[in-house]
Amino acid sequence: MTECYRIQRDAAVYFVTYSVIEWLPIFISEATCRIITDSLNYCHDHKSLRINGYVVMPTHMHAIVFDENFDSERLGKSLADFRKFTGRSLSDFCAQHMPSSTNETFRGASTADRKRRFWQPSRHPEGIIAEKFWKQKLDYMHNNPCRKGLVMAAHHWRFSSACYYVSDGRNHCDVKISGLNWS
């Protein structure tokens, strides 16, 4: 069962989810959301990561990602780098700006190889090989803020690519969005 939740060669595009330990609401400020968006843009510019869509929710984030050359091995490495960098950066931010109980939770989730853990262990990657499944995941991701009662319309959520898609790419987005051609 766990084998289906890994980056593999049979799919080049993935829907990923990163959730904060204990579902702590860390992404409630622009500063924490910017750590995510800036890192995604860095990975786009320097690690060949392409972001087709994303949403940052208070306790987690979703993204549809691929490698610029559809190299699944490099995609896995880019996502691992993204995860490590954002985990450290967000843990450091929380240590300086959030209650000490937040850091205690991160330390309590530590493992033998780290003193603290920000992200839950799995990124739960789901390979996307058909346009219908892609559209389902894109809609699910963009409508997440509406389902949670945070906004009335998906494109009103700031840290999301929904506005980009509603405007057919004319509206600015905090993350560089790369299209996919399913033809």
N, C-alpha and C positions, 0 to 999 in steps of 0.2 A: 504494500500500500504506500509506504513512504517513497518508494522509487518513482512514483508518478509525480511527486512534488519536488523534482530536481530539474535543473537546466540540463536538457539533453539535446542530442543532435537532430532528433526528429521534428523539432519545432524551433523556429527562429524568433518568434514573437511571443512575449510572455506577459501575463497579467500577474503582478506581484502585490503582496500586502505586507507592510511592515507595521507591527503593533508594539506600542510601548508596554514595558513590563507592568503587570497588574492593571493595564488599561488606564494608566494615569493620564489625566488631561493636560498634557504638556503643550500642545499646539493651540494655545489660547491667546498667544500674543504674536504680533507681527515678527518679532525677533526670532522666535523659535521656528516659525514657518519659513522665514528667510534662510535659515541654516539649510533647510531641505531644498528650497528652490535654487539657492546659490550653488549648492553641491550638485544638483541635477544639471545645471548649466555648465558647471566646471567639467563634469563627466561627459557632457555633450562635446565640449570644446577640446578636451584633452584625452578622453578615453574611448572615443567612438560610440558612446552610449547614445541612443536615440530614444526620445520620449514621445510617444504617440498620444498620450493622455495621462492626466494625474488628478488627484484630489488629496488635499491634506485635511484630515478631520481632527478633532481635538485629541483623540487617543491613538490614531493610526493614520496610515496613508496607503493609497492604492496608486498603481501606475501600470500603464501598458508600455513595455520597453522592447527594444531590439538593438542589435549591434548594426552599425552603418553598413557592414558587409555581410550581415546575417551570420556572423561567426559566433556560434553558441558558446564555445569555450571562452572567447574573449568577453562575451556578455556576462558569463558567470563571474569572471574576475573583476569586471567593472562594477557589477552589483555588490560583490564582496567588499571592494574598496569603498564604495558609497556607504555601505552599511557600517563599516568600521569607522570611517571618518565622521559620519553624522552621529553615530553612537557616542564617540568620544566628545565631539563638539557640544552635543546636546547635554551630555552628562556634566561637562564643565560649566555650561551655561546655567543649568539647574543648581549646581553647587553654589554659584554666586548669586542667583536671583530667586530661588524658590525656598520654601521651608525645609528645614533639615530633615523632616520626615520623608521627603522625596528622595534625598540622597541615601537615607537609611534603606529605603525600598530597593534602590539600585544596588547597594552593597549587599543586601539580603539575597539578591538574585545572582550573586557572584558565583563563579565556578573556579575550578582549579587553575585555569589559564587566565583569569582576569579578576580584578578587585571589585568590579561593579559591572552590571549589565543594564543597558538602556533598552534595547530591542528584545522582544520575545524571540526565542531561538529560531523559528521558521519564518521564511519570507513567503512560503506557500506558493511557489511559482506554478502557474497553470499555462501550459503551452496553448497557443492560439494558432490553429491551422486553417480556419475557415472564416469567411467574412461574417457569417451569421453569428458565430460565437464571439467574434471581435465586437460586433455591434452590441450584443447582449452585455458584455463586460464593460464597454464604454458607457452605455446607458446606466448600468448598475452603479458604476463609479461616480458618474456625474450627478445622479439622483440621490446619492447617499446623504448629502446635507438636507435635502427635502424630506427624505424618509425619517431623519432624526429630528425634524422640526426646527432646523436652524435657519432655513430660508424658505420662501414660497416658491422660488424658481431657481433651478440649478445654476443658471448663469449669474445669479446674484452672489454666489459664494466666491470670495476673493481668491483663495488659493486652490484653484481648479482650472482645468482647461475647458470647462463647459462654455464659457463666454467666447472662447476662440472658435469652438465648433458651431455655436449658434450664429456667429457672424461670418461663417465660411472663411475663417482665417483672417478677417480684417481687423478684429479687435486684438489689442496687445494682451499677452499672457506673461506671467512672471517666469515661465519656463519656456525654453525654445521647443516648439512642437514640430515633430517630423511626421509627415503623412505616410500612409501606406497605400499601395495600389493593389487591390485585390483582383484585378483583371487577369 
